[in-house]
Amino acid sequence: MPRLIPKLAFAVTAAAGLCATPALTVVASAATAPATTTAHVNAAANVAHSDAIRNNAKSHKVGSAATSTPSGYGPSSIQSAYNLPSSTAGSGETVAIVDAYKDPNAAADLAVYRAQYGLSACTVASGCLTIVSQTGSTTSLPAKNAGWATEESLDLDMVSATCPNCNIILVEATTASNTNLGIAVNEAAKLGADAISNSYGGSESSSDATYDSSYYDHPGIAITASTGDSGYGVEYPAASPYVTAVGGTSLSTASNSRGWTETAWSGAGAGCSAYSAEPSYQASVGTGCAKRAVADVSAIADPNTGVATYDSTSYQGYVGWQVYGGTSVASPIIASVYALAGNTSSVDNASLAYSHTSSLYDVTSGSDGTCTTSQLCTARTGWDGPTGLGTPDGVGAF
């Protein structure tokens, strides 16, 4: 199985702090293969999604210049936007994060984030935070990788923002291969996770059914996977029928009764799977696909309306508070919403959302590209590719 190399999209912005309009987005290999490094101009400020491609895993995470204080949305904004019972729910629930390689400062960085926003401490010593390898070891952890470390910090912060009362497990795969990431998912399940977030994905393969049965079929555990940050197009494991595929939105404050408004994010992955069969729960929503359609639900992902996160592992010279976007933001948020709902014992896939659409905010405008079947790339009333059925309005759909 080929090694999956994380790839970090990093926005170089104006010198003084966070900026909504970057000068350049640099996509650089965070592993050891400089030949995979590319650079391209990108209109986004910051994108995050560990895009684990079969031959080349990209950690799509764009961070702005670091600042001494946070910018971007924090816990109160996320909780308000999605009408979440974060202050009263989640105790006794556990959300797992699966990533590759070691974040050497994961616990310390999480402590900074939670202290900044007045969240109770979540430490290894207290048992709230567990950091293990894909074999469950707490002492024999993988090699450090700066690109993946920033992904891990982001994921941990989003769980904390959404479900501050939840326990957290961080499982660090030895490498970013499909097999090792899958083994890490199994380890998270073994350790008792109620929900598992996977902020990685890549091109589909005819062998995906084998990966489904080996790694992603865990009845009684909610498994989420980000759909990608390259616009229209499908990735795995988001295409797996056993996961909730999480798309992305642009989130902004508004003078309406909700106080917020959302549109489809232009980078959100979407479309029809080439291999996974259509699940029964999608049969009545008019996806336009003969097989599995992506996404199921969505959450904030646009880096221009991004979230604050803290990471002290230097990557391309940036350290501290930064603003991120991408479906790496959305996946751990949705996994944490499942934990807040407390219903994961009855979860095997995304079907709950399809039978509880009244508990979702329908996102009806925006697009992630051009396609023949319009609902696969353009938001509309009801299901659409970029945002699925919509974003959480409380926990009733989870």
N, C-alpha and C positions, 0 to 999 in steps of 0.2 A: 504494500500500500504506500503510495507516495507521501512524502512528508508535506504537511500543510504549513506554509510560511505566512505568519501574520504580516499584514501590510497596513501601515498606519497612514491615513490621510491627515495631514497636519497643515492648518492654515497659518500662514505667516501674515500677520496683520500690522497695522500701524503700531509704532513703538509703545505708545502709552496705553497699555491695557487692552481690554476686550473691544473688539470692533465688529460691527455687523457686516461690514463689507471688506473681505480680505483682499490682499493683493495677489496671493498665489496659494494654491493648495498643493503641497508636495506629498506624493504618495511614495513612501519609502519602505523597503523591506526592514522588518524589525527583527528578523532572524539573521542567519549568517550568509545569505546568498545575495550579494550586492548586485548580481546580474538581473535580479527581479525588480530592482528599483526603477520607478518611473516618476515622472512629474507631469502635472497637467493643470491648466487653469480651471478653477471651479468657482462657481458663483456662491457656493455655500460658505458659511463662516467656519463651521465645525461639524464634522460628521463622525459618528461612531457606530461601527458594526464589524465585529470580527468576522470577516467574510472568508470563511474557510473553504476555499475552492479545492477541488480534488487534487489538482497539481500545484496549487499555490494559494495558501490561506491568507487573505488580506484582512488586517484589522482596520476596518474603515472608521477611523476615529480622527476627527479634526479638532484640534484644540487651539484656542487663541493664545495670545501672549498672556503669561501668568501675571496675576496681580496679588496684592497683599490682602485684599478682601474679596468676597465672592460677588460675581455678577451672574445673571441668568436665573432661571426659576429654581427656587428652593422647595423644601418639603411643604410649607403651607400653601404654595401655589399649586403644586401637584395635587394635594389633597382637596383643595377647593375646586379646581378644574374638573375633577372626576367624582366629586361628592362622596368622598370616602370616609368611613368611620375609623380613621387611623388612630385616633386617640383612645378608642375604647375596644377595638378588636385586634386580633392577631396574637394575643398571649397564648403560648403553648404551640404555636405554629412555627414551622421551619421552612425557610426558602433557601434553596441551594443555587449557587452560581457555578457553572462549569466554564473554565477557560484553560488555556495552555500556558505552561511555564510558570515560573515563580515571580510573584510580586513581593519583593523583600520587605516592603514597608506597608503591606496591606492593613495590618492591624493598627499601626500608628496613624496612617492616613485616615482610616475610618474614624478613629477617635477625634481627629481634628474636625472632620465634617460634622459629626454628631454634636460635638461641643459647640461649634459655631451656631448651630440651629437649636440649641437647647434640648436636644434629644438625650435620653438616658444613655449611659455608657453601654457599649456592647463589646465585651472583651473576651479574649481566650480564657483568662483566669476565671471569669464568672460563668463560663459555659455558654454564653450567648453566641460567641463567635468560634467556629471551628475551621481550621485550615489544614487540609490534608492533601496528600498526593493521590493519584488515581488508584493506588493500592490501599489507601487509608492510613498511610504513615503520617505522623505529625512531625517527624524529625528528618526523614529522608525525602526532601522535596525536590522538585525539578530545578534545572538551571534557571538563573534569572534571565528575563527578556524584557527590555524596557517598553517595547511596543505593547506586548500583552499586559504588562503591569498597569499601564494606564487604563486599559480596558477593564481590568479587574477592579481598579479603584472606582471607575464609573459605575460598574454593576453593583458593587457593594453600597455605594452611595444611593443608588436608586431604590434598592430594597429598603434602606434605612428611611428614605424620604417617604415611601409609600406605606410601609408597615413597620414603624419604629418599635413595635412590641414583639416583632418576630425574631426568632433565633435565625442565625445565618450560617450556612456551610459554604465554604469556598473550596472547591475541588480543582486542583491544578494538575492538568494532564502533563505527562512527560514531554510530549511534543504535540504539535498541532496536526497530527494525522487523524483521519476519520476514526481509525480503530482506537487510538488512545483517548480521543475526546469521548467516544462512545463508552469506553471502559470507565471513564470518569463519571459519565451519566449514571452508569450502573452503580458505581460507588456511592454517589449521592443518594440514590434510591435505597441502597443497603443501609446507609446511615440514618434513614428515617425522614428524609425530606418530604414535605407535603407538596411542594412545588419546586420545579427545577427550571432555571432559565438558561438558555443557550444563545448567546449573542455571536453566533458564527453561522456560516452557511457557504454553500458553493454549488457548482454546477451539478445537475442531476446525473444519475447513472442507472443503467439497467440493473445494477446490484443493490439499489436502494432498498428493495424489499428485504434483503438479508440484513441490512443495517437496521431496518425497522424492527424486525423480530429480535435481533441481538441486543439492541441498545435503547430503543425509544418506546417500546411497548411496556408500560408500567401501569397497569390498572390501579386506580386509587391514588395516583400522583398526577398533578397537573404539570405538563411539560410544555414550555413555551419556546419558540424559536423565531428569531428575527428574520424578516423577509429579504433584507438586503438594502443597499443604498445606491444602487445604480439605475434606479427607475424600472420601467417595465421589463419583466423577466422573472423567472422562477428559480429559486435555490432550494437546496436540501441542507438541513432537515426540515425546513419550513414546509416542504411539500409532503412530508410524512403524514399519513392519516391519523397518527397517534399523537400529534402535537397540535397546539394552538399556534397557528401562524400569525405573527404580529406585524402589522404594517405600520405606517407612520403618518403623522399629521403635522401641520403648522398650527400652533396654539397661540392665541392672542387674547388679551383682555378685551371686553366689550361691554357696552352699556345696555345689556339685555338682562332678562331675569336670571339667567345662568351666571352672567358675569364674564363669560368666556366665549370665544368662537373658534372653530377649527375648519381647516380645509385640508384636502389631501396634499401630502408633501411630495414634491416632484421627484425625490430620490427613492421613494418607497418601492420595494419589489412587489411584483404582482403578475398574475397570469395563470395559465393552465399547465399543470404537471404533464410531462411526457410519459410518465411511467405509473404513478400512483393512481389507483382506481378512484372514481368519485365516491366519497363517503355518503351514506344515506342521508345524513343531516344536511347536505348541500343540494339535494335533488330538487327542492322546491323554491330555491331562491334565485333561479335564473342566472347562473354564473356565465353561461355560454360555453362552458367547457364540457368535453366528453369525459374528462378525468378530474382529479382533485384540483380545486381552484385555490389560489392564494390571493388575499389574506383571509383570516377569519375575523379578527378584530384589530384594533390599532390603538396607538397612544402617541404622545408628543415625540417627534423625531427631527423636525426641521432645525438645523443648527442656528438659523437666524432667529429662532424663537427657542433657544436651547436652555439647557439646565446647568447649574453650577455643580462642579465637582472638584475634589482636592486630590492631587497626586504629587508626591515628592520624589518620585523616581524620574530623573532627568531623561527626557526624550527629545532629541534635537534641540537641547538647550532650554526647554521650557519646564518649569517646576512651580508648583503651587496651585492657586485657584485658577480654574479655566472654565470655559463654557463649551459644552459638547452637544452634539445632536446625533442623528442616525437611529436606525432601528435597534441599536444596542441600548439606547435609552428606553425604548418602548417595551422590549422583551422582559427585563426584570421588573418593570412597573406592573405589567399584566400578571406575571408570576406572583407578585406580591398581592395583587388584588384577589387572585384565587385564594391566597392564604388568609386574607382578611375575611373572605366569605366563609371559610371554614368548612367547605363542602367537598374537599378534594377526595375524600374516600369514595365518592360516587363519580369521579372524573376518570375518563379513559381517552378523551379526545376533546374536540372543541364543541361538541353537540349542545352543551348547556346554553351557550350563547345563542344558538339558532332557535331555541325554544323559549328564550327570554329576551327578545329584541326590545321590549319596552323599557328594559333597564340599560339601554345603550343610547348614547347620543349619535344620531345618524349624521354622518358627514356627507354633504351633498354637493360640494363644489371642489374644484382642483383636479389636477391630472399628474400622472407620472410618465407620460410619453404618448406615443401614437400607436394605435393598434386597430385591427379590423373590427373586432367586437368591442364596442365603445366602453361597456361597463368594466372591461378588464383593465383599462388604464385611466378611466375618467370617473370621478365620484358622481353618484346619483342617489336618488331616494332608494333606500334598501341596500342590498349587498352590492359592493363594487370591489375591484381588485386592490387598489391602493390602501383602502381603509377597512375592507371587510364589511362587517355589519355595523361598525362604528366604534366609539370609545366608551369607557365605563361611565355610567350614571349610577353611582353606588356599586354594590356588589351583587345585585340580583341576577346578573347574567353569568355569574361565575360560581 
